[in-house]
Amino acid sequence: MSGVIVGTAGHIDHGKTTLIKAMTGIDTDRLKEEKERGITIDLGFAHLLLPSGRKVGIVDVPGHEKFVKNMLAGAGGIDLVLLVVAADEGVMPQTREHLNILQLLNIKKGIVVVTKKDLVDEEWLELIKEDIKKELKGTFLENSPMVFVSAVKGEGIKELIELIDNMTAESCEKDIDSPFRLPIDRAFSIPGIGTVVTGSPICGRIRVGETVEIFPKGLISKVRSIEVHGESKDSAYAGQRTAVNLSDVKPEDISRGDVISKVNAMMSVNRAAVWFKLLKDSPKALKNRERVRFHAGTGEVMARINLVEGDELLPGMETFAIVDFEEPVAVVYGDYYVVRSYSPVYTIGGGRVLFVNPPRLKRALKDKALETLKKAKEGGLEDFILGFVSVFGSPHIPVKDLMPYTGKSFERLMEAAKSLSKKGKVLVLCVGAEDEVFDIKFCEEKREQAKQILENYHQKFPLSEGMAKEELRSRLNLVGKVFEALLDMWAKKGIVESRGKTVRLKGFAVRMDEKQKKVADMLLREFKEKGWTPPSVEELQALFGVEEGAVKEVLNWLVFKGDIVKIGEGLYLGREWVERALELLREFFRENSELTVAQFRDMLGTTRKYALPLLEYMDGIKATRRLKDIRVAGVKLYEQSNKGEPSDGS
């Protein structure tokens, strides 16, 4: 399903508006000034019912050189162009400029319409025909049909309409599946209805009741009603001249050049990496950083073109550039644009948008950037994704977040990402609940960095079973979910292994030297003998005559093994003494429902200094549960022993 937009192009007073009226009965000159001066100043719109029963939208553009800006606002959505040339004048300056614009916008279909045939004889028509063919050589219209008409007498009009019907019967490629985009060419208010905007949607479809966003301003609105070719509809899609009634916005809040799309489907763009071609008939070279008029969609903004290579671009040459906009625009990957000089104003070139809002490039990446830009220009979504994660964006990004950069649907982006993954050019990992695409080089660098960090850690702490995951994540400078996804991948590949909150290199095993083994034996003996009045780290250090680090290292290893239990900051107990305390608690709660710190202290035969931290440890493992100043039995006691029932409050 797709609609078709037919547009006019050509020099002033060559009969474009008269031709449209002869075909449709609609006078597209709607402004008072247009009526008075007899020339088209702004865009005009009509629709035509074809013999096949299909209806096409028509955009009539002004031909005067002063109004090329308005012509550009209507040319972007054209599927089939009628290049109008008056038989009595032939090809004129605006004929050539309009033709250049059509080519820069990548319009591929057209009909050459020679008007005013009634004003010349057959011999002159033949001369004009040959002159037009000469001018069209090498352009997309070189082999296009040519029709001779007289709008005043109605000659050739029927044949032209039949030709339009035949040429539009073939599908004009439209992307219906991607998010809706309508570049606005008019915004006005109708009493009793409110704000209405019009335009030619270039992709997707929209329905009454949908919430939309107006880019680049970020205004949120709702679709009240839709008209297509003057008829009320429930929806509209790409290729149909569409009028949309919007709520909660005023006409003065909207400008020609703004774009209606789905919420968050686009972004406000301040700079773009582009391919640019300077027309061969441009009167001068383009200087680096030159100020120009940038036309995309229906809008015009001032901008500066930063050439990626060289200080100037000669006529007929092409290059890649970074365009800095003086005010935000709404463009995406693949959009075609036209550039006109600042002053005097004339069309000098154009090209294609490749990457929007790219980061500042480092000089070291210049060669890689040029290669990436070339592939993105010549290729499709896969080349865009590859270029985004490797140079012109972020090294990893959720697939759905690529939508505002490309204007494409999630399904198409996901398909392209998976295709790249199968080819081994990117990685697609599940991060949290979302599919995220990763640059392979980035993943390799993080993997090697992680291996080096863990290797250094194991050398420094040979008795530690592993490094804290959070510390490794911080040193790799990764967000939590991305770190977990990479860690999971490394574990599956046998590079690392994780346990709880720690991670280590695969195959790493604790190896104690003789000195450490001796310290371990002494620690175990000391904690066994001291019972519920254990020594502090400082006391152990003084007792063994070794440095503090050696005691802590071995102590931490024994804690990891489970031989020693850490009950508080700087306080440790032998495992068997913790188990004995648990058994004493179990016996106590068989006969009692409440326990105080003093009772627990007396039960162990120790001091409050040790009893309180141990009791808080018991709270932590749910052997006890604190209620103000007393403890009651916790669930752990009943999980380990099937004797008795929990007391009230437990």
C-alpha positions in Angstrom: 0.0 0.0 0.0 1.5 3.3 -1.0 0.4 6.7 -2.3 2.0 8.8 -5.0 2.9 12.5 -5.1 3.3 14.2 -8.5 5.1 17.5 -8.5 5.9 20.2 -11.0 9.3 21.8 -11.8 10.4 24.4 -14.3 11.0 28.0 -15.1 8.6 30.8 -14.2 5.7 31.4 -16.6 6.1 28.1 -18.4 2.6 27.1 -17.5 2.9 24.8 -14.5 -0.1 26.1 -12.6 -2.2 26.3 -15.8 -1.3 22.7 -16.6 -2.4 21.5 -13.2 -5.7 23.3 -13.5 -6.3 21.8 -17.0 -5.7 18.3 -15.5 -7.6 18.7 -12.2 -9.8 21.7 -12.5 -8.1 23.1 -9.3 -6.3 26.4 -9.3 -3.3 25.9 -7.0 -2.6 29.6 -6.7 -4.4 30.3 -3.4 -2.7 33.6 -2.2 -4.1 37.0 -3.1 -0.7 38.2 -4.2 -0.4 35.2 -6.6 -3.7 36.1 -8.2 -2.7 39.8 -8.5 0.8 39.2 -9.9 -0.1 36.1 -12.0 2.8 34.1 -10.7 3.1 31.2 -8.2 4.9 32.3 -5.0 4.3 29.5 -2.6 3.4 25.8 -2.8 0.1 24.9 -4.3 -1.8 21.6 -3.9 -4.3 19.6 -5.9 -5.3 16.0 -6.5 -6.1 14.0 -9.6 -8.4 11.1 -10.1 -6.7 8.8 -12.7 -8.5 6.7 -15.3 -7.6 3.6 -13.2 -9.6 5.0 -10.3 -6.5 5.7 -8.2 -6.0 9.2 -6.8 -2.7 11.0 -6.7 -1.6 14.1 -4.9 -0.1 17.0 -6.8 2.3 19.7 -5.5 2.8 22.8 -7.7 6.0 24.7 -7.1 6.9 28.3 -7.9 9.3 28.8 -10.8 10.7 32.2 -10.0 14.3 32.3 -8.8 13.3 34.3 -5.7 11.1 31.5 -4.6 13.4 28.4 -5.0 13.3 28.1 -1.2 9.6 27.4 -1.5 10.1 25.1 -4.4 12.5 23.1 -2.3 9.9 22.8 0.5 7.7 20.9 -1.9 10.2 18.9 -3.9 11.3 16.5 -1.2 8.2 14.3 -1.2 7.8 14.0 -5.0 7.6 10.5 -6.5 7.0 11.6 -10.1 8.0 15.0 -11.5 6.5 16.9 -14.4 9.4 19.0 -15.7 7.6 21.8 -17.5 9.3 23.6 -20.5 7.4 26.2 -22.5 7.6 25.5 -26.2 8.1 29.2 -27.1 11.1 29.7 -24.7 12.7 26.3 -24.2 15.1 25.4 -21.4 15.8 28.4 -19.1 17.9 29.1 -16.0 15.3 27.9 -13.5 14.7 24.8 -15.6 18.3 23.9 -15.1 18.4 24.8 -11.4 15.2 22.8 -10.7 16.6 19.8 -12.6 19.8 20.0 -10.5 17.6 20.1 -7.3 15.6 17.1 -8.4 18.8 15.1 -9.0 20.3 16.1 -5.7 17.0 14.9 -4.0 17.4 11.5 -5.8 14.0 11.7 -7.6 14.1 9.0 -10.1 10.9 9.2 -12.2 9.6 12.0 -14.4 7.8 13.2 -17.5 9.0 16.1 -19.7 5.9 18.3 -20.4 6.4 20.8 -23.2 3.6 23.4 -22.8 2.2 26.1 -25.0 2.5 24.0 -28.1 -0.2 26.1 -29.7 2.1 29.1 -29.8 4.8 27.6 -32.1 4.9 25.6 -35.4 6.0 21.9 -35.8 9.5 22.9 -37.0 10.1 24.9 -33.9 8.8 22.1 -31.7 11.4 19.8 -33.2 14.1 22.2 -32.4 12.9 22.6 -28.9 12.7 18.8 -28.5 16.3 18.4 -29.6 17.4 21.2 -27.3 15.6 19.6 -24.3 17.2 16.2 -25.0 20.6 17.8 -25.1 20.0 19.5 -21.7 18.7 16.2 -20.2 21.6 14.0 -21.3 23.2 12.3 -18.4 20.3 13.1 -16.0 17.6 10.8 -14.6 15.2 12.3 -17.2 17.4 11.4 -20.2 15.2 8.6 -21.3 11.9 9.8 -19.9 8.8 10.3 -22.1 8.1 13.8 -23.5 4.6 15.1 -24.0 3.5 18.2 -25.9 0.4 19.9 -24.6 -1.6 23.1 -24.8 -3.4 23.7 -21.5 -5.4 26.5 -23.0 -6.8 24.3 -25.8 -6.7 21.0 -23.9 -4.4 19.4 -26.4 -2.3 16.5 -25.0 -3.9 16.7 -21.5 -5.7 13.4 -21.8 -2.5 11.7 -23.1 -0.5 13.2 -20.2 -3.0 11.9 -17.6 -2.9 8.4 -19.1 0.9 8.5 -19.0 0.9 9.6 -15.4 -1.6 6.7 -14.7 0.7 4.2 -16.3 3.9 5.4 -14.7 2.4 5.5 -11.2 0.8 2.1 -11.6 4.2 0.7 -10.8 5.0 0.8 -7.1 6.8 3.9 -6.0 9.0 2.6 -3.2 7.5 3.6 0.2 8.5 2.5 3.6 5.2 1.9 5.3 6.6 -0.1 8.2 8.9 2.5 9.7 7.8 5.2 12.0 5.6 7.9 10.4 7.3 11.1 9.2 5.5 14.1 7.8 7.6 17.2 7.0 5.3 20.1 7.5 4.9 22.6 4.7 1.9 24.5 6.1 0.5 25.3 9.6 -2.7 27.2 10.1 -5.9 27.4 12.2 -9.5 26.8 11.2 -12.3 28.2 13.3 -14.0 25.5 15.3 -11.4 22.9 14.3 -8.1 24.3 15.6 -4.5 23.8 14.4 -4.0 22.0 11.1 -0.7 21.1 9.4 -0.2 19.7 5.9 2.5 17.8 4.2 3.5 14.7 2.2 4.4 11.8 4.5 7.6 10.1 3.4 7.3 6.9 5.5 5.0 5.1 7.8 1.3 5.7 8.6 -0.6 7.6 11.2 -4.1 7.1 12.8 -6.6 9.3 14.4 -6.1 9.3 18.2 -2.4 8.7 18.1 0.0 10.8 20.2 2.7 12.4 18.1 5.8 14.6 18.6 6.8 17.6 16.5 10.5 17.7 15.9 13.0 19.2 16.5 10.9 21.3 18.9 9.8 18.3 21.0 6.1 19.4 21.2 3.7 16.6 22.1 0.3 16.6 20.5 -2.6 14.3 19.6 -4.2 13.6 16.2 -7.8 14.8 16.3 -8.6 14.1 12.7 -7.0 13.4 9.3 -7.9 14.5 5.7 -6.4 12.9 2.6 -7.1 14.8 -0.7 -9.8 16.7 1.1 -11.6 13.6 2.4 -11.9 12.6 6.1 -9.9 9.5 6.9 -9.1 7.3 9.9 -5.5 7.1 8.8 -2.9 8.3 6.3 0.3 6.8 5.0 3.4 7.6 3.0 2.8 9.2 -0.4 -0.6 10.8 0.4 -1.1 14.5 0.6 -2.2 14.8 4.2 -3.8 17.3 6.5 -3.6 16.6 10.2 -5.7 18.4 12.9 -3.5 18.6 16.1 -4.5 19.3 19.7 -2.6 21.3 22.3 -0.4 23.2 19.8 -0.8 26.6 18.1 0.1 27.3 14.5 2.6 29.9 15.6 4.4 27.2 17.6 5.0 25.3 14.4 7.3 26.2 11.5 7.7 24.9 7.9 10.4 22.4 8.2 9.2 20.8 11.4 8.4 17.1 11.2 5.5 15.1 12.8 6.5 11.6 13.9 5.9 9.1 16.6 7.1 10.1 20.1 10.9 9.7 20.5 11.1 8.4 16.9 13.5 11.2 15.9 15.8 13.7 17.7 16.9 17.3 17.6 20.0 17.4 15.4 22.7 20.0 15.8 25.3 18.5 13.5 25.6 15.7 10.9 28.2 13.7 9.0 27.2 13.9 5.3 28.2 13.1 1.8 28.3 16.3 -0.3 28.6 17.0 -4.0 29.3 20.4 -5.4 27.5 21.0 -8.7 29.8 21.1 -11.8 28.2 24.4 -12.8 28.7 26.0 -9.4 30.4 29.3 -10.1 33.1 28.9 -7.5 34.8 26.4 -5.2 33.3 25.7 -1.7 35.6 26.9 1.1 36.0 24.9 4.3 33.7 26.2 7.1 31.7 28.2 4.5 28.3 29.4 5.7 25.4 28.0 3.5 21.7 27.5 3.4 20.9 23.8 4.2 17.5 22.5 2.8 16.1 19.2 4.1 12.5 18.1 4.0 10.5 21.2 3.9 12.9 23.3 6.0 15.8 25.7 5.6 18.5 26.4 8.2 21.8 28.2 8.1 24.8 25.9 8.5 28.6 25.6 8.1 30.2 22.8 6.1 33.4 21.4 7.6 35.2 19.5 4.9 36.7 16.3 6.2 39.6 16.6 3.6 41.2 19.7 2.2 40.4 23.4 2.5 38.1 23.7 -0.5 36.0 21.6 -2.8 36.1 22.3 -6.6 33.0 22.3 -8.8 31.9 18.9 -9.9 33.8 17.2 -7.0 32.3 15.3 -4.0 33.5 14.7 -0.5 32.4 14.0 3.1 31.8 16.7 5.6 30.5 17.5 9.0 27.7 20.1 8.9 27.1 22.3 12.0 23.6 23.7 12.1 22.9 27.1 13.5 19.5 25.8 14.8 18.2 22.3 15.4 16.9 20.3 12.4 15.0 17.0 12.2 16.9 14.6 9.8 17.9 10.9 9.9 20.2 8.6 8.1 19.6 8.5 4.4 17.8 11.8 4.0 18.7 13.8 0.9 19.4 17.5 1.1 20.2 20.5 -1.0 22.7 23.3 -0.2 22.4 26.9 -1.5 24.9 29.7 -1.1 24.5 32.3 1.6 24.7 35.3 -0.7 23.9 35.8 -3.5 21.6 32.8 -3.2 21.7 30.0 -5.7 21.9 26.2 -5.6 25.5 24.9 -5.3 25.1 21.2 -4.3 23.7 18.7 -2.0 24.0 15.1 -0.8 22.9 12.6 1.7 22.8 12.6 5.5 24.8 9.7 7.0 25.2 10.1 10.8 23.4 12.6 13.0 24.8 14.2 16.1 28.2 12.5 15.7 30.9 12.9 18.4 33.9 15.1 17.7 36.4 13.0 15.8 40.0 12.5 16.8 42.6 13.0 14.2 43.8 9.4 14.7 40.4 8.2 13.5 40.4 10.2 10.2 41.2 7.3 7.9 38.8 5.0 9.7 36.1 7.7 9.6 36.5 8.2 5.8 36.2 4.5 5.2 33.2 4.3 7.4 31.5 7.2 5.7 32.1 5.7 2.3 30.5 2.4 3.3 27.5 4.2 4.9 26.9 6.2 1.7 27.1 3.2 -0.6 25.4 0.6 1.7 22.4 0.3 3.9 21.4 -0.2 7.5 24.1 -2.8 8.2 26.8 -0.3 7.2 25.1 2.4 9.3 25.1 0.2 12.4 28.6 -0.9 11.9 29.8 2.7 11.4 27.8 3.9 14.4 29.3 1.5 17.0 32.8 1.8 15.6 33.2 5.5 14.9 30.2 7.8 14.7 28.2 6.9 17.8 28.6 4.8 20.9 30.5 1.4 21.0 27.3 -0.2 22.3 23.7 0.9 22.1 20.2 -0.8 22.6 18.9 -1.7 19.1 15.7 0.3 19.8 17.7 3.4 20.5 19.0 3.4 16.9 15.5 4.3 15.7 15.9 8.1 16.2 19.2 8.0 14.2 17.7 6.1 11.3 14.0 6.7 11.2 13.6 2.9 10.7 11.5 0.3 12.6 12.9 -1.8 15.4 12.2 -4.9 13.4 14.4 -3.8 10.5 17.2 -2.6 12.8 17.1 -5.9 14.7 17.2 -7.9 11.4 20.3 -5.9 10.3 22.0 -6.2 13.7 21.5 -10.0 13.7 22.8 -10.2 10.2 26.0 -8.4 11.2 26.3 -10.6 14.2 26.1 -13.8 12.1 28.9 -12.3 9.9 31.0 -11.7 13.0 31.1 -7.9 12.5 29.2 -6.9 15.7 28.0 -8.6 18.9 24.3 -8.6 19.9 23.9 -9.3 23.6 20.9 -9.2 25.9 21.5 -6.4 28.4 18.9 -6.5 31.1 15.8 -7.2 29.0 16.9 -5.4 25.8 19.0 -6.5 22.8 22.0 -4.3 22.5 24.5 -4.2 19.7 28.3 -3.9 20.5 31.4 -3.0 18.6 33.6 -6.1 18.5 36.8 -4.1 19.0 35.3 -2.5 22.1 34.4 -5.9 23.5 37.9 -7.2 22.8 39.6 -4.3 24.4 37.4 -4.6 27.5 38.0 -8.4 27.6 41.8 -7.9 27.5 41.6 -5.1 30.0 39.6 -7.3 32.4 42.1 -10.2 32.0 45.0 -7.9 32.8 43.2 -6.4 35.9 42.4 -9.8 37.2 45.9 -11.2 36.5 47.4 -8.3 38.4 44.9 -8.8 41.3 45.7 -12.5 41.5 49.4 -11.8 41.7 48.9 -9.1 44.4 46.4 -11.2 46.4 47.2 -14.9 45.7 45.0 -16.0 48.6 41.9 -14.1 47.5 39.5 -16.3 45.7 38.5 -13.4 43.4 38.1 -9.7 42.9 34.9 -7.9 43.8 32.7 -7.6 40.8 31.9 -4.0 41.6 35.6 -3.1 41.7 36.2 -4.7 38.3 33.1 -3.0 36.8 34.3 0.4 38.1 37.8 -0.1 36.7 36.4 -1.1 33.3 34.2 2.0 33.4 31.0 0.1 32.4 27.4 0.5 33.6 26.1 -2.4 35.6 23.9 -4.2 33.1 26.5 -3.9 30.3 29.2 -5.3 32.6 27.0 -8.2 33.6 26.3 -9.0 30.0 30.0 -9.0 29.0 30.9 -10.9 32.2 28.4 -13.6 31.3 29.8 -13.8 27.8 33.4 -14.1 29.1 32.3 -16.8 31.5 30.7 -18.8 28.7 33.9 -18.6 26.7 35.9 -19.9 29.6 37.8 -16.7 30.3 36.5 -15.9 33.8 34.4 -17.6 36.4 32.3 -15.8 39.0 31.1 -16.8 42.4 28.7 -14.6 44.3 30.0 -11.1 44.3 33.5 -12.0 43.2 35.1 -12.9 39.8 38.4 -14.5 38.9 40.3 -15.8 35.9 39.3 -19.3 34.8 41.6 -21.8 36.2 43.0 -19.6 39.0 43.5 -21.5 42.3 44.8 -20.3 45.6 48.4 -21.3 46.2 49.9 -20.8 49.7 53.6 -20.5 50.3 55.1 -22.1 53.4 55.0 -18.9 55.4 51.2 -18.4 54.6 50.5 -22.1 55.5 52.2 -21.5 58.8 50.2 -18.4 59.5 47.0 -20.2 58.6 47.7 -23.0 61.0 48.5 -20.6 63.8 45.3 -18.6 63.1 43.1 -21.7 63.2 44.7 -22.9 66.4 44.4 -19.4 68.0 40.7 -19.0 67.1 40.0 -22.6 68.3 41.6 -22.0 71.7 40.1 -18.5 72.3 36.5 -19.5 71.6 34.0 -16.7 72.1 36.7 -14.2 73.2 38.7 -14.1 69.9 41.9 -12.1 69.3 41.9 -8.9 67.2 43.9 -8.6 64.0 46.3 -6.4 65.8 46.8 -8.9 68.6 47.4 -11.7 66.0 49.9 -9.6 64.2 51.8 -8.9 67.4 51.5 -12.6 68.5 52.9 -14.0 65.2 55.4 -11.3 64.5 54.2 -10.8 60.9 53.0 -7.8 59.1 49.3 -6.8 59.2 48.8 -7.5 55.5 49.9 -11.1 55.8 47.5 -11.8 58.7 44.5 -10.1 56.8 45.3 -11.9 53.6 45.3 -15.4 55.2 42.4 -14.5 57.4 40.3 -13.5 54.4 41.1 -16.7 52.7 40.1 -18.7 55.7 36.8 -16.7 55.8 36.2 -17.6 52.1 36.9 -21.3 52.9 34.4 -21.1 55.8 36.9 -22.1 58.5 36.6 -18.6 60.1 33.4 -16.5 60.3 33.5 -12.7 60.2 31.0 -11.5 62.7 31.7 -7.8 62.6 34.2 -5.2 61.5 37.6 -6.5 62.6 35.9 -9.4 64.6 36.2 -13.1 63.7 35.2 -16.4 65.2 36.2 -20.0 64.5 33.4 -21.8 62.6 32.9 -24.4 65.4 32.2 -21.6 67.9 29.6 -20.0 65.7 27.9 -23.5 65.4 28.0 -24.0 69.2 26.4 -20.6 69.7 23.6 -21.6 67.2 23.0 -24.8 69.1 22.8 -22.9 72.4 20.3 -20.5 70.9 18.2 -23.4 69.7 18.2 -25.0 73.1 17.4 -21.6 74.8 14.3 -20.9 72.6 12.9 -24.4 73.2 12.1 -23.2 76.7 12.0 -19.4 76.3 10.5 -16.9 73.9 12.7 -13.9 74.5 16.4 -13.3 74.8 18.4 -10.2 76.0 22.0 -9.3 75.2 22.9 -9.9 78.8 21.4 -13.4 78.7 23.3 -14.2 75.6 26.5 -12.9 77.1 26.1 -15.1 80.2 25.1 -18.0 78.0 28.5 -17.8 76.2 30.5 -16.8 79.2 32.1 -13.8 77.4 31.8 -10.1 77.5 29.3 -7.7 75.8 32.2 -6.6 73.5 31.9 -10.0 71.7 28.4 -11.1 72.6 26.7 -8.1 70.9 28.5 -8.4 67.5 27.8 -12.2 67.5 24.1 -11.6 68.3 23.9 -9.0 65.5 25.5 -11.6 63.2 22.8 -14.0 64.3 20.2 -11.4 63.3 21.8 -11.1 59.9 21.6 -14.9 59.2 18.0 -14.9 60.6 18.8 -17.2 63.6 17.4 -14.4 65.8 15.1 -11.5 65.1 15.4 -8.2 67.0 12.3 -6.6 68.6 13.4 -3.4 70.2 15.8 -4.5 73.1 15.1 -8.3 72.9 15.5 -11.1 70.5 13.1 -13.8 69.4 13.8 -17.0 67.5 14.5 -16.5 63.8 13.5 -18.8 60.9 17.0 -20.3 60.6 16.7 -22.1 63.9 13.5 -23.8 62.7 14.9 -24.6 59.3 17.8 -26.5 60.9 15.8 -28.1 63.6 12.2 -29.5 63.2 11.7 -29.3 67.0 9.0 -27.1 68.4 6.9 -24.3 66.8 7.9 -20.7 66.4 7.1 -18.6 69.4 4.7 -15.6 69.1 6.3 -12.9 67.2 8.9 -15.1 65.5 
